[in-house]
C-alpha cells in the first residue's frame, strides 16, 4: 500500500477526531468498569461483509455509532463514528492492494461467462484476469504466479482454437496453482503499519512498537498510540490491529477516548472469517 495515501488518510481522520465533529466533548461520559463479556454484550448482532472475495464477520458497535462506507487510501471497508462524541471512530477494512494480486475473482468470472464473450471481449477480460506482480512478495508467489500464467497462456491458445472446454480446464488449473501461493502476515503488513505520520501537527503523539496478538486464531499485530491535542490538551487513544487471512490483509482501527477502547477490543474479539470463493 502507498505510504503517502495512508498518511493522508490518517491525517484526515485526525482532523475529524480533534474537531469534535459530532457534538460537544462534554457530552462524553466516563464508562464504568466492565468485564470483556459485558462489553461484548453491548455490541450489535454480528454482520458479514465481503468487500472483494473474502468475507469477514464481526459484531459492530451499538446503534449510537453511525456507520459509513470506508473507501480511501487503499482501504475498502466500513467506518463507525460515535454520535454525540468528540468524533470517535472505529473502522474495519481490507487493504485491496494485497487481495487483488492473484486475480482469483476475475478468473472465476472469466470462466463462468466464457460463452458470452467474443474475441475482443475475451482478450480484454483475459488480460485483466492474469495474476500480476511488479515485485514478488515471496517465493511461493513467484512460483505460483509463474505456473498459473503458463496455464493461462494455454487457455488463450485454446480460445483461439474455439475449444471452450479446454479454456475452462486451463483456467481451473491456473486457479489451482494459485491455491499454493501463501502470504504470511509479515510478508504483507510492513507498508501498512501505523507510524503516526501526519499527526504531529495536531499535537504530541507517541506510537508504541507493534506487539504480537491474535485475531480469530490467526497471528496479528497491534499498535497503540496516544495523541495529546494541541488544541484542547485532551488525550486521545488509538489502536491499530492487523491480521492476514487467506492472502488478504485486514485492519481494525480505533481512535477516541480511553473509556471506549474496551468496546473496540470486544469488536476485534468477535471477528471471524467465513469461507470465501477463493481459498488458499
C-alpha positions as CSV (number, residue, x, y, z in Angstrom):
1,X,0.0,0.0,0.0
2,X,1.2,3.5,-0.8
3,X,2.5,5.2,2.4
4,X,1.6,8.7,1.2
5,X,-2.0,7.8,0.7
6,X,-2.1,6.1,4.1
7,X,-0.6,9.1,5.7
8,X,-3.1,11.4,4.1
9,X,-6.0,9.2,5.3
10,X,-4.8,9.1,8.9
11,X,-4.3,12.9,8.9
12,X,-7.9,13.4,7.6
13,X,-9.2,11.1,10.4
14,X,-7.2,13.0,12.9
15,X,-8.7,16.3,11.9
16,X,-12.2,14.8,12.3
17,X,-11.3,13.4,15.7
18,X,-9.8,16.6,17.1
19,X,-12.5,18.9,15.8
20,X,-15.2,17.2,17.8
21,X,-17.3,16.8,14.6
22,X,-20.4,15.4,16.1
23,X,-21.1,17.2,19.3
24,X,-19.7,18.9,22.5
25,X,-16.9,16.8,24.1
26,X,-18.6,17.4,27.5
27,X,-21.3,15.0,26.4
28,X,-18.8,12.1,26.6
29,X,-19.3,10.4,29.9
30,X,-16.9,8.1,31.7
31,X,-17.9,4.5,31.3
32,X,-18.0,2.2,34.4
33,X,-15.5,-0.6,34.7
34,X,-16.9,-3.7,32.9
35,X,-15.7,-7.1,32.1
36,X,-14.9,-8.1,28.5
37,X,-18.1,-10.2,28.3
38,X,-20.2,-7.1,29.4
39,X,-18.5,-5.0,26.6
40,X,-19.2,-7.8,24.1
41,X,-22.9,-7.8,25.1
42,X,-23.1,-4.1,24.1
43,X,-22.2,-4.8,20.5
44,X,-24.8,-5.2,17.8
45,X,-25.6,-8.6,16.3
46,X,-22.8,-9.9,14.0
47,X,-22.7,-9.0,10.3
48,X,-20.8,-10.4,7.4
49,X,-19.1,-8.1,4.9
50,X,-17.5,-9.1,1.6
51,X,-15.5,-6.2,0.0
52,X,-13.7,-8.3,-2.5
53,X,-13.9,-12.1,-2.3
54,X,-13.0,-12.9,1.3
55,X,-15.9,-12.4,3.8
56,X,-15.2,-11.1,7.3
57,X,-17.8,-11.2,10.1
58,X,-17.9,-9.3,13.3
59,X,-20.2,-7.7,15.8
60,X,-20.4,-3.9,15.0
61,X,-20.6,-1.2,17.7
62,X,-24.1,-0.4,19.2
63,X,-26.6,1.8,17.5
64,X,-25.1,5.1,18.7
65,X,-22.2,4.6,16.4
66,X,-23.1,5.7,12.9
67,X,-21.9,3.5,10.0
68,X,-20.2,4.9,6.9
69,X,-18.5,3.4,3.9
70,X,-14.7,3.3,4.0
71,X,-13.0,3.5,0.6
72,X,-9.9,5.6,0.5
73,X,-6.1,5.4,0.8
74,X,-6.2,1.8,-0.5
75,X,-8.8,0.7,2.1
76,X,-12.2,-0.8,1.5
77,X,-14.5,-1.4,4.4
78,X,-16.8,0.2,6.9
79,X,-16.3,3.0,9.5
80,X,-18.4,3.7,12.6
81,X,-18.4,7.2,14.1
82,X,-19.8,7.6,17.7
83,X,-22.6,10.1,17.7
84,X,-22.6,12.9,20.3
85,X,-18.9,12.4,20.9
86,X,-15.6,14.0,20.0
87,X,-15.6,12.3,16.7
88,X,-14.5,8.9,18.0
89,X,-14.4,6.2,15.3
90,X,-13.8,2.6,14.6
91,X,-13.2,1.1,11.2
92,X,-12.7,-2.4,9.8
93,X,-11.3,-2.6,6.3
94,X,-9.3,-4.6,3.8
95,X,-6.1,-3.4,2.0
96,X,-7.2,-4.1,-1.6
97,X,-3.6,-3.9,-3.0
98,X,-2.9,-7.3,-1.3
99,X,-6.1,-9.1,-2.1
100,X,-6.2,-8.2,-5.8
101,X,-2.8,-9.6,-6.7
102,X,-3.9,-13.1,-7.6
103,X,-7.0,-12.1,-9.6
104,X,-8.9,-15.1,-8.3
105,X,-12.2,-13.4,-8.5
106,X,-11.6,-12.2,-12.1
107,X,-10.5,-15.7,-13.2
108,X,-13.7,-17.3,-11.8
109,X,-15.9,-14.7,-13.6
110,X,-14.0,-15.2,-16.8
111,X,-14.6,-19.0,-16.8
112,X,-18.2,-18.6,-15.8
113,X,-19.0,-16.0,-18.6
114,X,-16.9,-17.5,-21.3
115,X,-19.8,-18.5,-23.6
116,X,-20.9,-14.8,-23.8
117,X,-17.6,-13.3,-24.9
118,X,-16.4,-12.5,-28.4
119,X,-12.7,-12.5,-29.2
120,X,-12.1,-8.9,-28.3
121,X,-14.0,-9.1,-25.0
122,X,-12.2,-12.3,-24.1
123,X,-8.8,-10.6,-24.8
124,X,-9.7,-7.7,-22.5
125,X,-11.1,-9.8,-19.7
126,X,-8.2,-12.3,-20.1
127,X,-5.6,-9.6,-19.6
128,X,-7.4,-8.2,-16.5
129,X,-7.6,-11.7,-15.0
130,X,-3.9,-12.5,-15.2
131,X,-2.1,-12.7,-11.9
132,X,0.4,-9.9,-11.8
133,X,3.2,-8.6,-9.6
134,X,5.8,-5.9,-10.3
135,X,7.9,-7.5,-7.5
136,X,7.4,-10.8,-5.7
137,X,6.1,-11.0,-2.1
138,X,7.8,-14.3,-1.6
139,X,8.9,-17.4,-3.5
140,X,5.6,-19.2,-3.3
141,X,4.0,-16.2,-5.2
142,X,6.8,-16.2,-7.8
143,X,6.4,-19.9,-8.4
144,X,2.6,-20.0,-8.2
145,X,2.0,-17.0,-10.5
146,X,4.5,-18.4,-13.0
147,X,2.7,-21.7,-13.2
148,X,-0.7,-20.1,-13.3
149,X,0.3,-17.8,-16.2
150,X,1.7,-20.7,-18.1
151,X,-1.8,-22.4,-17.8
152,X,-3.4,-19.2,-18.9
153,X,-1.2,-19.0,-22.0
154,X,-2.6,-22.4,-22.9
155,X,-6.1,-21.2,-22.2
156,X,-5.6,-18.3,-24.7
157,X,-4.4,-20.8,-27.4
158,X,-7.5,-23.0,-26.7
159,X,-9.8,-20.0,-27.1
160,X,-8.2,-19.2,-30.5
161,X,-8.9,-22.9,-31.4
162,X,-12.5,-22.4,-30.3
163,X,-12.2,-25.1,-27.6
164,X,-14.0,-23.6,-24.7
165,X,-14.0,-26.7,-22.6
166,X,-10.2,-26.7,-22.7
167,X,-10.2,-23.0,-21.9
168,X,-12.2,-23.7,-18.8
169,X,-10.0,-26.6,-17.9
170,X,-6.8,-24.5,-18.2
171,X,-8.3,-21.6,-16.2
172,X,-9.3,-24.1,-13.5
173,X,-5.7,-25.4,-13.5
174,X,-4.4,-21.9,-13.1
175,X,-6.7,-21.2,-10.1
176,X,-5.4,-24.5,-8.6
177,X,-1.8,-23.3,-9.0
178,X,-2.8,-20.1,-7.2
179,X,-4.1,-22.0,-4.2
180,X,-0.4,-22.8,-3.4
181,X,0.5,-19.2,-3.0
182,X,0.7,-18.3,0.7
183,X,1.3,-14.9,2.3
184,X,2.2,-14.7,6.0
185,X,1.3,-11.5,7.9
186,X,5.0,-10.5,8.0
187,X,5.1,-10.7,4.2
188,X,2.4,-8.0,3.6
189,X,2.0,-5.9,6.7
190,X,5.0,-3.6,6.8
191,X,3.8,-0.9,4.3
192,X,0.5,-0.6,6.1
193,X,1.8,-0.2,9.7
194,X,0.7,2.9,11.6
195,X,3.7,5.3,12.2
196,X,1.9,8.5,13.3
197,X,3.0,10.3,10.2
198,X,0.7,13.3,9.6
199,X,-0.4,13.5,13.2
200,X,2.3,15.6,14.8
201,X,0.8,18.8,13.5
202,X,-2.3,18.2,15.8
203,X,-0.4,17.6,19.0
204,X,2.1,15.4,20.8
205,X,1.9,11.8,19.5
206,X,3.6,8.7,20.9
207,X,3.4,5.5,19.0
208,X,4.3,2.1,20.6
209,X,6.2,-0.7,18.9
210,X,4.0,-3.4,17.3
211,X,3.2,-6.3,19.6
212,X,2.0,-9.8,18.6
213,X,-1.6,-10.6,19.1
214,X,-4.2,-13.0,17.5
215,X,-7.4,-12.4,15.6
216,X,-9.8,-15.3,15.0
217,X,-6.9,-17.6,15.9
218,X,-4.7,-16.0,13.2
219,X,-1.4,-14.2,14.0
220,X,-1.9,-10.5,14.3
221,X,0.0,-7.3,15.2
222,X,-1.3,-4.4,17.3
223,X,0.0,-0.8,17.6
224,X,-1.1,1.6,20.3
225,X,-0.7,5.3,20.3
226,X,-1.6,8.4,22.3
227,X,-2.2,11.8,21.0
228,X,-2.4,14.9,23.2
229,X,-4.3,17.5,21.4
230,X,-2.5,20.8,20.8
231,X,-6.0,22.4,20.7
232,X,-7.6,21.4,24.0
233,X,-5.0,19.3,25.8
234,X,-7.3,16.2,25.7
235,X,-5.6,12.8,25.4
236,X,-6.9,10.5,22.7
237,X,-6.1,6.8,22.4
238,X,-5.6,4.9,19.2
239,X,-5.2,1.2,18.4
240,X,-4.5,-0.5,15.0
241,X,-4.9,-4.3,14.8
242,X,-3.7,-6.1,11.6
243,X,-4.4,-9.7,10.5
244,X,-3.8,-11.6,7.3
245,X,-6.2,-14.3,6.3
246,X,-6.5,-16.2,3.0
247,X,-3.9,-13.9,1.4
248,X,-5.9,-10.8,2.3
249,X,-4.8,-8.1,4.8
250,X,-7.3,-6.6,7.2
251,X,-7.1,-3.8,9.7
252,X,-9.3,-2.9,12.6
253,X,-8.7,0.6,14.0
254,X,-9.8,2.8,16.9
255,X,-9.4,6.5,17.6
256,X,-11.1,8.1,20.6
257,X,-11.3,8.2,24.3
258,X,-9.8,5.6,26.7
259,X,-13.2,4.7,28.0
260,X,-14.3,3.3,24.7
261,X,-11.2,1.2,23.9
262,X,-12.6,-1.9,25.6
263,X,-15.6,-1.8,23.2
264,X,-13.2,-1.8,20.3
265,X,-11.3,-4.8,21.8
266,X,-14.7,-6.7,22.1
267,X,-15.3,-6.0,18.4
268,X,-11.9,-7.3,17.4
269,X,-12.5,-10.4,19.6
270,X,-15.7,-11.1,17.6
271,X,-14.0,-11.2,14.2
272,X,-14.4,-14.4,12.2
273,X,-13.5,-15.3,8.6
274,X,-16.2,-17.4,6.8
275,X,-15.2,-19.4,3.8
276,X,-14.7,-17.3,0.7
277,X,-14.9,-18.1,-3.0
278,X,-11.1,-18.0,-3.5
279,X,-9.5,-20.2,-0.9
280,X,-5.7,-20.6,-0.5
